[in-house]
Every structure is written in structure tokens, then in C-alpha cells.
Amino acid sequence: MTVKYTPEHEWIQLEDHEYAVVGITLHAQDALGDVVFVDLPEVGKAYAKGEIAGVVESVKAAADVYMPIAGEVSEVNEDLRADPSMANKDPMGTGWFFKILIKDMAEFDDLMDAPAYEKFVQANS
């Protein structure tokens, strides 16, 4: 599965050519600390790339979760809502935030791959 990254520290993984899963990166959850609350988007709502689609709050801070590419929310992780610490335990797996129906695949192609994201994190740390 192809995973890409945003400068705002979201990851997005293709499920197929229509749907993708979105979450926060390991770097983001490390910076936030213990996650205590998540505000997830409404299923069926469409967002443009870069729009705020949710919020994650930790004992240290709150951060917006941005839509990595344009799309419509098709599912949210209700398990994460019930247990926000999943974002710390497995941010790239069970701690996913929401799934989207992709509007523009070209936007996905423009995001960073893993080596580019690692370089970005190192340069901005």
C-alpha cells in the first residue's frame, strides 16, 4: 500500500484507486505526547486539500488535523474516538482517524514519500 505524508504531519494510505485512510504520523504523536481527545470529521462531509478536518488534543497541546487531499469523509475511526490513546500506541495502524473518497488523485501524487518526509522532519526539527 502506498503511503504519503504532508508537511503538517498527516499520513495518507491508499486502500484502492478511490479510497484512502488518514492519520497523524509517529513524529506528530511524539510531539503531542499523550493524546486524550480527538474530534473527528462528519461522515459525508467534503473537504478541500488543506482544510481542517479534525482536532487532536494531548496533555501538552491541541493540534488541527488537515485534509491531506480533497475528498469526502467515508468513515471515521469510532474506536479512536472511544480510546484516543490509540493515536499514540499505533498511529500508523489502529490509530487512524478517517477514511476518504478521493476527489483528485493528482493531489495524492504531489505529497511526500517516506524518504522525503524523513528528510523534511530532520530539516525542521
N, C-alpha and C positions, 0 to 999 in steps of 0.2 A: 504494500500500500504506500502511496506517495504522500509524504508529509511535507508541508511548507510552513514557514514562520513569518511573523510580522515584526516590525520594529517595536511594537507595543507589547511584545512577548505573548502573543497568542499563537497556537499551532492549529493547523487545519489539515485533516487527513481525508483523502478521497475514499469514499466507500465504493463508488462506481462513477460513471460519467455524469450523473445527475445529483448525487447527494454527497455531503461531506460532514465530518464531525469536527467540532471546535472545542478547544480548551485553553488553559493557560500553561505556559512552559514550566519546566523544572526551575529555570532561573527565576521566573516570576514568583513562584510559590516560595522559593528560598528567600527572596527579597521581602515578601509579605510576612513570612512567619506563619504561625498557627491560624489557619482560616477558620472563622467562626460563623460566617454568614455568606450566602450567595443570593443574589437577586437575578433570576433567570428571565429571559425574554418570553413573550407570549407566543404560543404556537400559532402559526398562521400569519404572523406579522412579517412584513418585508422590510429589509434594511438595505441601505446603500453601503458600499465599502467605506469603512472608517467611522460609521455611526456607532454610538454607544448602544450596546445590546444587553448589557447587564452590569452588575457590580459584584465585586468580591471584597469582603471585609475580613481583616485579621485583627489580632490583638495589637498590632503595630499601626495599621493604616487601612484605608479603603482605596480601591482602585477600580477604574472603569474597565469593562471588558468590551473591546471593539469588534465590530464585524470585520473579519479579515477580507471578505469579498462580498459583493452584492448577492443577496439571496433571501429566501423566505424560510423562517424557522419551521421545521417539520416535526421536531421533537425536543423536549428538554429532559435533562437527567434528574428525575424526581428523587432518585437515591441520593444524589449530591445535595439537593435541597434539604433532605432529611438529615444528612450527615456531611456537612461542609468540609470536615477534615479529610474526606476522600481526595480533595484537591491537593492536599499535602502528601498523602500516602501513595497516590498513584496518579499524578497529574496528566500523564500521557496515556492513561488507560481508563480505569473505572471512574476517575475524577473528571471525565469530560463534562462540558457544560451544555451544549446543544448541538443539534444536527440541522443542516440547512439543505434546501433545494437550491442548487447553484443557478444563478442567473447568467453569469458571464464567465466562462471558463478561462478567458484570456487574463482576467484579474488573478486567477489562481497561478497561472504560469509566471506572473510578474513577481510573486513572493519569493522569499529566500529559501534555498535548500538548507540542509543541516550544516554543511561546512561554512556557508555564507553566514548563517545565523550565529554559529560559534565565533566566527571572526568578528561579527558585529558586537556580540556580548563582550568579548575580550577588549575590543576597542572602546567600549562605553562603560567599562567597569572602573 
